[in-house]
Amino acid sequence: MSSTMQAVVKAKSAPGVEIQEVPQPAFGPGDVLVKVEAASVCGTDLHIYNWDPWAQGRIHPPLIPGHEFCGVVAATGRHVTTVREGDFVSAEMHVACGKCLQCRTGQAHICQYVKIIGVDANGAFAEYVVIPETNIWKLDPSLPREYGPILDPLGNAVHTVLAGEIAAKTVAIIGCGPIGLFAIAVARACGAAAVYALEINEHRRRLCHEMHADFVLNPATDDVSAIIREQTNGVGVDVVLEMSGHPDAMRLGFEILRTGGRVSLLGLPSSPVEIDFARDIIFKGATVQGINGRKMYETWYQMEALLKAGKLDLSPVITHRLPMEKFADGMELLRSGEASKILLYPNK
């Protein structure tokens, strides 16, 4: 095994990244060294690449980003017992402290002191990555290999959809980036009565059809409220899954929600959002949930069950495959709005 590897490196506090030859990571007795087979790009990586205000406040270069991946176990620390060399794995990249109130009461997914691999520590845009054994997820060999690197965002979708009742419910999914697209598949697999996909981007609306949403609406041109009132006999939808974080989209979500319905919020607004609490929440008797990441590890078991049962076809969402050295091209594709999930391969 070579002592160096190729990696995408956020080398300095400025826009862009560098492709560098760096030392292979050392690993401790409770760690797993994974040879990365494929990694996936997400919006967080674009923030880091652009060096926007969020990245400037959170990222400390030099850093190898990347928090969506799969690979094969290359080596294990001496205390590791649950995986062995050659196993096909992915990982939960939120490393919880295990000691705070949230961790000790079954809420490790909102750990106060969470560290994210690929954000707070070196990640998976490299030939090798080190993962604590506690965070490794062994993948069933029957799983399509290309699904391995997209389990992190799929988990966000599963968590959001299954945060309340979904079977026989009408569901509006607002913002159909990759997580919203996955949510269409999850909602359908779990028995939703009808799925309304709301998205302004034409490329994403095409994918909504491929993911078999029952109704695909463009909030920029369609009278979404009128259409949903007509389709629901004036009642509104039972469930709103807000994935965009756009203030207008969030307000629209509350508008189309039926009295007594559920709103699950995953999208991140860039600034405070004004909502009419009296009209939209209190008098409506709405249940409003903030969704953060994936439940550790309930969501992972739910994902595995859905995938093993053949309930989810995720293939339309994977739109591009690139060698990792073309990382900058992937960033431009994301900026263009003509890409969804981009897979990067370190050895191609």
VEXDREN-2710 file (C-alpha; in Angstrom, 1 decimal):
% VEXDREN-2710
k/r/px/py/pz
1/MET/0.0/0.0/0.0
2/SER/1.4/3.4/-1.0
3/SER/2.0/5.9/1.8
4/THR/0.3/8.7/-0.2
5/MET/-3.0/9.3/-1.9
6/GLN/-4.7/11.7/-4.2
7/ALA/-7.3/14.0/-2.6
8/VAL/-9.5/17.0/-3.1
9/VAL/-8.1/19.6/-0.6
10/LYS/-9.6/22.9/0.6
11/ALA/-6.1/24.2/1.0
12/LYS/-6.7/27.8/1.8
13/SER/-9.3/30.3/2.9
14/ALA/-10.4/31.2/-0.6
15/PRO/-12.8/30.0/-3.3
16/GLY/-11.8/26.7/-5.1
17/VAL/-10.0/23.5/-4.2
18/GLU/-6.8/21.8/-5.1
19/ILE/-6.1/18.2/-6.2
20/GLN/-3.1/17.2/-4.1
21/GLU/-1.0/14.1/-3.3
22/VAL/-1.3/13.8/0.5
23/PRO/-0.2/11.3/3.1
24/GLN/-2.6/8.4/3.7
25/PRO/-4.5/8.9/6.9
26/ALA/-3.4/7.2/10.1
27/PHE/-6.1/5.3/12.1
28/GLY/-6.5/4.4/15.7
29/PRO/-7.5/1.2/17.5
30/GLY/-11.2/1.9/17.2
31/ASP/-11.1/3.2/13.6
32/VAL/-11.7/1.7/10.1
33/LEU/-9.7/2.6/7.1
34/VAL/-11.9/2.6/4.0
35/LYS/-10.7/2.6/0.4
36/VAL/-13.2/4.9/-1.2
37/GLU/-15.0/3.4/-4.2
38/ALA/-17.3/6.4/-4.9
39/ALA/-18.2/9.7/-3.3
40/SER/-21.2/12.0/-3.9
41/VAL/-21.3/15.7/-4.1
42/CYS/-23.8/17.8/-2.2
43/GLY/-24.7/21.4/-1.6
44/THR/-22.5/21.6/1.5
45/ASP/-19.5/20.8/-0.8
46/LEU/-20.5/23.7/-3.1
47/HIS/-20.6/26.0/-0.1
48/ILE/-17.1/25.0/0.8
49/TYR/-15.9/25.3/-2.8
50/ASN/-17.4/28.8/-3.1
51/TRP/-16.1/29.8/0.3
52/ASP/-19.4/31.6/1.2
53/PRO/-20.1/33.1/4.6
54/TRP/-21.2/29.7/6.1
55/ALA/-18.0/28.1/5.0
56/GLN/-15.8/31.0/6.2
57/GLY/-17.3/30.6/9.7
58/ARG/-17.2/26.8/9.9
59/ILE/-14.3/25.4/7.8
60/HIS/-10.7/25.4/8.9
61/PRO/-8.3/24.7/5.9
62/PRO/-6.5/22.6/5.1
63/LEU/-9.4/20.1/4.8
64/ILE/-10.4/17.2/2.7
65/PRO/-14.2/17.6/2.2
66/GLY/-16.7/14.9/1.3
67/HIS/-19.3/13.3/3.5
68/GLU/-21.3/11.0/1.2
69/PHE/-19.4/7.9/0.1
70/CYS/-19.0/4.1/0.0
71/GLY/-16.0/1.9/-0.2
72/VAL/-14.3/-1.3/0.9
73/VAL/-12.6/-1.8/4.3
74/ALA/-8.9/-1.7/3.7
75/ALA/-7.7/-2.1/7.4
76/THR/-9.1/-2.0/10.9
77/GLY/-7.8/-0.9/14.3
78/ARG/-7.1/-3.7/16.8
79/HIS/-10.3/-3.1/18.8
80/VAL/-12.6/-3.2/15.8
81/THR/-14.9/-6.3/15.8
82/THR/-18.0/-5.5/13.6
83/VAL/-16.3/-5.2/10.1
84/ARG/-13.3/-6.8/8.5
85/GLU/-11.1/-6.2/5.5
86/GLY/-13.0/-6.4/2.2
87/ASP/-16.5/-5.5/3.6
88/PHE/-18.5/-3.1/1.5
89/VAL/-19.4/-0.1/3.7
90/SER/-20.8/3.4/4.0
91/ALA/-20.9/5.6/7.1
92/GLU/-22.9/8.0/9.2
93/MET/-20.6/11.0/9.0
94/HIS/-22.1/12.8/12.0
95/VAL/-19.8/11.7/14.9
96/ALA/-21.7/12.3/18.2
97/CYS/-20.0/12.9/21.5
98/GLY/-21.9/10.2/23.3
99/LYS/-21.9/12.2/26.5
100/CYS/-24.3/15.2/26.2
101/LEU/-28.0/15.2/27.2
102/GLN/-29.1/14.5/23.6
103/CYS/-26.8/11.6/23.1
104/ARG/-27.7/10.0/26.5
105/THR/-31.5/10.3/25.8
106/GLY/-31.6/8.7/22.3
107/GLN/-31.2/11.9/20.3
108/ALA/-27.6/11.6/19.1
109/HIS/-28.6/13.0/15.7
110/ILE/-28.8/16.4/17.4
111/CYS/-25.7/16.0/19.6
112/GLN/-24.6/19.4/21.0
113/TYR/-21.0/18.6/20.2
114/VAL/-21.3/16.7/16.9
115/LYS/-18.3/16.6/14.5
116/ILE/-19.0/16.0/10.8
117/ILE/-16.5/14.1/8.8
118/GLY/-15.8/16.1/5.7
119/VAL/-16.7/19.4/7.4
120/ASP/-14.9/19.3/10.8
121/ALA/-12.4/16.6/9.9
122/ASN/-11.0/15.1/6.7
123/GLY/-13.6/13.4/4.6
124/ALA/-14.1/11.1/1.6
125/PHE/-13.0/13.1/-1.4
126/ALA/-9.9/11.0/-1.4
127/GLU/-8.6/7.5/-2.1
128/TYR/-8.9/6.6/1.7
129/VAL/-10.9/7.9/4.6
130/VAL/-10.9/7.0/8.3
131/ILE/-14.2/6.3/10.1
132/PRO/-14.8/5.4/13.7
133/GLU/-16.2/1.9/14.0
134/THR/-19.2/3.3/15.7
135/ASN/-20.2/5.2/12.6
136/ILE/-19.5/2.5/10.0
137/TRP/-22.5/1.0/8.2
138/LYS/-21.9/-2.4/6.6
139/LEU/-23.8/-2.6/3.3
140/ASP/-25.7/-5.6/2.0
141/PRO/-23.9/-7.0/-1.0
142/SER/-27.2/-7.0/-3.0
143/LEU/-27.4/-3.2/-2.8
144/PRO/-26.7/-1.5/-6.1
145/ARG/-23.1/-0.2/-5.8
146/GLU/-24.1/3.2/-6.9
147/TYR/-26.6/3.6/-4.1
148/GLY/-23.8/3.3/-1.5
149/PRO/-22.6/6.9/-1.8
150/ILE/-26.1/8.5/-1.7
151/LEU/-27.3/6.9/1.6
152/ASP/-26.6/10.1/3.6
153/PRO/-29.1/12.3/1.6
154/LEU/-31.5/9.3/1.2
155/GLY/-31.4/9.1/5.0
156/ASN/-32.4/12.8/5.3
157/ALA/-35.4/12.0/3.0
158/VAL/-36.4/8.9/5.0
159/HIS/-36.1/10.8/8.3
160/THR/-38.3/13.6/7.0
161/VAL/-40.9/11.4/5.4
162/LEU/-41.2/9.1/8.3
163/ALA/-41.2/11.8/11.0
164/GLY/-45.0/11.2/11.2
165/GLU/-47.8/9.2/9.6
166/ILE/-47.5/8.9/5.9
167/ALA/-49.6/5.9/4.7
168/ALA/-52.8/7.1/3.0
169/LYS/-51.8/10.7/3.4
170/THR/-51.6/13.4/0.8
171/VAL/-48.1/14.8/0.7
172/ALA/-46.6/18.0/-0.8
173/ILE/-42.8/18.0/-1.2
174/ILE/-41.5/21.5/-1.7
175/GLY/-38.0/21.8/-3.3
176/CYS/-37.0/18.7/-5.3
177/GLY/-33.3/18.7/-5.2
178/PRO/-31.8/15.2/-4.6
179/ILE/-33.3/14.9/-1.1
180/GLY/-36.8/16.0/-2.3
181/LEU/-36.5/13.6/-5.2
182/PHE/-35.6/10.8/-2.8
183/ALA/-38.6/11.8/-0.6
184/ILE/-41.0/11.3/-3.6
185/ALA/-39.8/7.7/-3.8
186/VAL/-39.9/7.1/0.0
187/ALA/-43.4/8.6/0.3
188/ARG/-44.7/6.4/-2.5
189/ALA/-43.0/3.3/-1.1
190/CYS/-44.6/4.0/2.3
191/GLY/-48.1/4.3/1.0
192/ALA/-48.8/8.0/0.5
193/ALA/-52.2/8.5/-1.2
194/ALA/-50.8/11.3/-3.5
195/VAL/-47.5/13.1/-3.9
196/TYR/-47.4/16.7/-5.0
197/ALA/-43.9/17.8/-6.1
198/LEU/-43.3/21.5/-6.1
199/GLU/-40.2/22.7/-7.9
200/ILE/-39.2/25.8/-10.1
201/ASN/-36.2/24.2/-11.8
202/GLU/-37.2/22.5/-15.1
203/HIS/-34.4/19.8/-14.9
204/ARG/-35.7/18.8/-11.5
205/ARG/-39.3/18.8/-12.6
206/ARG/-38.4/16.3/-15.3
207/LEU/-36.8/14.1/-12.6
208/CYS/-40.0/14.5/-10.4
209/HIS/-41.9/12.8/-13.2
210/GLU/-39.3/10.1/-13.5
211/MET/-39.6/9.5/-9.7
212/HIS/-43.4/9.1/-10.3
213/ALA/-44.8/12.1/-8.4
214/ASP/-48.6/12.2/-8.9
215/PHE/-48.5/15.9/-9.6
216/VAL/-45.6/18.1/-10.6
217/LEU/-46.2/21.8/-10.1
218/ASN/-44.1/24.9/-10.8
219/PRO/-44.8/27.5/-8.0
220/ALA/-43.4/30.2/-10.3
221/THR/-46.2/29.7/-12.9
222/ASP/-48.8/27.5/-11.4
223/ASP/-51.5/28.5/-8.9
224/VAL/-50.4/25.8/-6.5
225/SER/-52.9/26.7/-3.8
226/ALA/-55.8/26.6/-6.2
227/ILE/-54.7/23.3/-7.7
228/ILE/-54.2/21.6/-4.4
229/ARG/-57.5/22.9/-3.0
230/GLU/-59.2/21.5/-6.1
231/GLN/-57.5/18.1/-5.8
232/THR/-58.1/17.8/-2.1
233/ASN/-61.8/19.0/-2.1
234/GLY/-60.8/22.3/-0.5
235/VAL/-59.1/20.6/2.5
236/GLY/-55.3/20.9/1.7
237/VAL/-52.6/18.3/2.0
238/ASP/-52.1/16.2/5.1
239/VAL/-48.3/16.5/5.1
240/VAL/-45.8/19.2/3.9
241/LEU/-42.2/18.2/3.5
242/GLU/-40.2/21.5/3.0
243/MET/-36.8/20.9/1.4
244/SER/-36.0/24.2/-0.2
245/GLY/-35.5/26.6/2.7
246/HIS/-36.8/29.5/0.6
247/PRO/-39.0/31.8/2.6
248/ASP/-41.7/32.0/-0.1
249/ALA/-41.8/28.2/-0.4
250/MET/-42.0/27.8/3.4
251/ARG/-45.0/30.2/3.5
252/LEU/-46.6/28.4/0.6
253/GLY/-46.2/25.1/2.5
254/PHE/-48.2/26.4/5.5
255/GLU/-50.8/27.8/3.1
256/ILE/-51.5/24.5/1.4
257/LEU/-51.4/22.5/4.7
258/ARG/-54.8/21.3/6.0
259/THR/-55.9/22.1/9.4
260/GLY/-54.4/19.6/11.8
261/GLY/-51.7/18.6/9.3
262/ARG/-47.9/18.1/9.7
263/VAL/-45.1/20.3/8.4
264/SER/-41.6/18.8/8.5
265/LEU/-38.8/21.4/7.8
266/LEU/-35.5/20.2/6.4
267/GLY/-34.5/23.1/4.1
268/LEU/-32.2/25.7/5.5
269/PRO/-33.2/29.4/5.0
270/SER/-30.2/31.7/4.7
271/SER/-31.9/34.3/6.9
272/PRO/-34.8/34.6/9.4
273/VAL/-38.3/33.8/7.9
274/GLU/-41.5/35.6/8.8
275/ILE/-44.4/33.2/9.4
276/ASP/-47.9/34.1/10.7
277/PHE/-47.9/31.9/13.8
278/ALA/-51.5/32.6/14.6
279/ARG/-53.0/31.8/11.2
280/ASP/-50.6/29.2/10.0
281/ILE/-49.7/27.2/13.1
282/ILE/-51.8/28.0/16.2
283/PHE/-55.3/28.3/14.8
284/LYS/-54.4/25.6/12.2
285/GLY/-53.4/23.2/15.0
286/ALA/-50.3/22.3/12.9
287/THR/-47.6/20.0/13.9
288/VAL/-44.3/21.6/13.0
289/GLN/-41.0/19.6/13.1
290/GLY/-37.4/20.6/12.5
291/ILE/-35.5/17.8/10.8
292/ASN/-31.8/17.5/11.2
293/GLY/-29.8/14.7/9.6
294/ARG/-30.6/11.1/10.2
295/LYS/-31.7/9.3/13.4
296/MET/-28.8/7.2/14.7
297/TYR/-29.4/4.6/13.8
298/GLU/-33.1/4.1/13.3
299/THR/-33.1/5.8/10.0
300/TRP/-30.3/3.6/8.6
301/TYR/-32.3/0.5/9.5
302/GLN/-35.4/2.0/7.8
303/MET/-33.3/2.8/4.6
304/GLU/-31.9/-0.7/4.6
305/ALA/-35.3/-2.3/4.9
306/LEU/-36.8/-0.2/2.0
307/LEU/-33.8/-0.9/-0.2
308/LYS/-33.6/-4.6/0.4
309/ALA/-37.4/-4.9/-0.3
310/GLY/-36.8/-3.2/-3.7
311/LYS/-39.1/-0.4/-2.8
312/LEU/-36.9/2.5/-4.0
313/ASP/-35.6/3.2/-7.5
314/LEU/-33.1/6.0/-7.0
315/SER/-31.3/5.7/-10.3
316/PRO/-32.9/8.7/-12.1
317/VAL/-31.4/11.0/-9.4
318/ILE/-27.8/10.1/-10.3
319/THR/-27.2/12.3/-13.3
320/HIS/-23.4/12.5/-13.6
321/ARG/-20.4/10.3/-13.0
322/LEU/-16.9/11.9/-13.0
323/PRO/-13.3/11.1/-12.0
324/MET/-12.5/12.8/-8.7
325/GLU/-9.9/14.9/-10.3
326/LYS/-12.8/16.6/-12.2
327/PHE/-14.2/17.9/-9.0
328/ALA/-14.4/21.5/-10.2
329/ASP/-16.4/20.3/-13.2
330/GLY/-18.9/18.8/-10.7
331/MET/-19.2/22.2/-9.0
332/GLU/-20.0/23.9/-12.2
333/LEU/-22.6/21.3/-13.0
334/LEU/-24.3/21.9/-9.7
335/ARG/-24.2/25.7/-10.3
336/SER/-25.8/25.2/-13.7
337/GLY/-28.9/23.6/-12.1
338/GLU/-28.7/20.8/-14.7
339/ALA/-27.3/18.1/-12.2
340/SER/-28.7/16.2/-9.3
341/LYS/-26.4/13.7/-7.7
342/ILE/-22.9/13.6/-9.0
343/LEU/-20.7/10.6/-8.2
344/LEU/-17.0/11.0/-8.1
345/TYR/-14.6/8.1/-8.5
346/PRO/-11.1/8.4/-7.1
347/ASN/-9.5/5.7/-9.2
348/LYS/-10.9/6.5/-12.7
END
